[in-house]
Amino acid sequence: MAEATAAALPLAGKPARSAAERQEARAGLILSLPAMVLLFVFILLPVAVVILFGFTDYELGYTGFRFVGFDNYTELFTDRTFRRSLWNTTVYAAIVAPISIFMALGLAMLIESETIGRSFFRTAYFLPVASLLVAMATVWQYLFHPTIGPINALLALGGLPRPNWLGASTSVLYSLSIIGIWQSVGFNLVLFLAGLTAIPRELYAAAHVDGARSAFDRFRLVTWPMLGPTTLFVTTISIINAVKVFETVKTLTEGGPNKASEVLLFTIYQEGFVYLKVGYASAMTVVFLAILVVLMFLQYRVQDKQVHYS
Amino acid sequence: MNASAFTLGRAVRLSILIFGAVIFLAPYVFMISTAGKAQSDIFSSSLSLIPQHWSYVANFTKALTRVSMTTLLWNGVVVCALIFVFQVMIAIPCAYAMAKLKFRAARLMMVLVMLGLLVPIHATALPLYVAFDRMAVLNSYFALVAPFTISVFGIFLFLQFFRAIPDDLIHAARLDGMSELGIIGRVIVPNAWPAITAFAIFSVVAHWNDLYWPLIVVSNQSYATPPLGLLYFRAAEAGDDYGALMAATLIITTPLVAAFLLAQKRFVEGITMTGLKG
């Protein structure tokens, strides 16, 4: 950003622009033109159109549409499916994001302080990130199978109750959360490992001299504050990814049983692309986009307040 | 702390790590084991990992014949390759211009790029679907690739990286009479391989795994990408034929997992670089 500001300054005193400068400006425009055209066509324009559609009763297959003002939005907040969907997405994110962050942080610190098997552990935990989620969801469906699944077979050995994981409305969201955590820990772990490696060793020595003797003191005084920017980023991306949960729901539950796993993107998908109620689904999309904007805004706010150590 | 000493703390640490790794890898173990089990084995002994009746051939034959796996994998490769090539060809010149050239629109473009970073495909899918439907281009590589030809994230990543390339290098090239395109091709790109590899990994992982957009624009097996194809296979495989299902998941998961295992270091570097800067 600093450079962009500096670059703009000389333009204030316009008159004397040399031929070389004009040529440079023209080259800049030409080189960035394809990207800007596509950015407009595939991102800015569609977002504008989605906002516009949100105020209409447009349905695909019908010609024409009427503007209905905020009708879609008032309908949304009385729509039981949508409210259920928002609530489920919130619960899912509230489970998956914190657990996958703290689990990743814990594992990263264990791996960092271990000398053997580092790359093995990193690979093992990261493997789910590189695997096709739809495929692995199918494997989880087998693992969770109430009668022939290995998990319940194991629980039976221990004489424990055997839940109907994905099949019962009381447990389906938790089962999906387990898959979500399994899938996202590795990504966070790799980011935390990079963050940990970047902490200068001398800081730990200095903390030791200053009387930080226990492992917890070292964590509290050095590791946690130094990881601040990484943690903030991992937190934002984890929440956003959890809000975007779709693959496992579409593959395994289709929002069921009894709408117990209905989540935001799945509801948008159903309304917009199955029932083709474009206007109504657009209003939902605007809500979804608003959630993302708020999350990013919160990240920027926290980032600004954070003390910079490096 | 002596690294080689085998203290109690270290034993606890290693046990936790190993226990976790076993849990994280368990789905893969069961996938490979179940892909080789006959239907009767699957129902009788879910905890034994070695199949009693080896049925790998039967299960794989089923998986390969129900849905054309080669078409799926080929579509996956074509779509990912096209997306990546377009993304790079479009993002690199733009990022270079924004990082190294002085022109008035650059600041506005920076704002647009930051805004664009916020918008996932899920937010633009409805209007794009309506437009593609009107243009009658659904069920095509075009529909699968077009919306992703612009990667705002790519521009952002390259921009960060290009700023670190010394201006002197570019001035020297310009004095040698190189055009701006020549500079991009012969100075910028050769210096930006780490960023390009990182971006390639990010892009391929994202689009190989994406289900949302293909599900919307493709309703025809011949353009199905791997995740979508697996969904079709599941629908065709109504019962509990987990042997064939696991064989199919094994076939579909292997390419990217193999790529990851072969190029682990690059993957991790790539995720760290794209992750932390994103």
Interface residues (C-beta under 8 A of the other chain):
Chain A: M1 E3 A4 T5 A7 A8 P10 L11 E21 E24 A25 R26 A27 G28 L29 L31 S32 P34 A35 M36 L38 L39 F42 I43 L44 L45 P46 V47 V49 V50 F53 L60 L107 L110 I111 S113 E114 T115 I116 G117 S119 F120 F121 R122 T123 A124 Y125 F126 L127 P128 V129 A130 S131 L132 L133 V134 A135 M136 T138 V139 W140 Y142 L143 H145 I148 G149 P150 A153 L154 L157 W182 V185 G186 F187 V190 L191 A194 G195 T230 F233 I237 K244 F246 E247 K250 T251 L265 I268 Y269 G272 F273 V278 A281 S282 T285 F288 L289 L292 V293 M296
Chain B: A3 S4 R10 R13 L14 I16 L17 G20 A21 F24 L25 A26 P27 Y28 F30 M31 T34 I42 F43 S46 L47 I90 A91 P93 C94 Y96 A97 M98 A99 L101 K102 F103 R104 A105 A106 R107 M109 M110 L112 V113 L115 G116 L118 V119 P120 H122 A123 T124 A125 L126 P127 L128 Y129 V130 D133 A146 P147 T149 I150 V152 I155 R163 E180 L181 I184 V205 W208 N209 L211 Y212 L215 I216 P226 P227 L230 L231 R234 D240 Y242 L245 M246 A248 T249 I252 T253 L256 V257 A259 F260 L261 Q264 F267 V268 I271 T272 G275 L276 G278
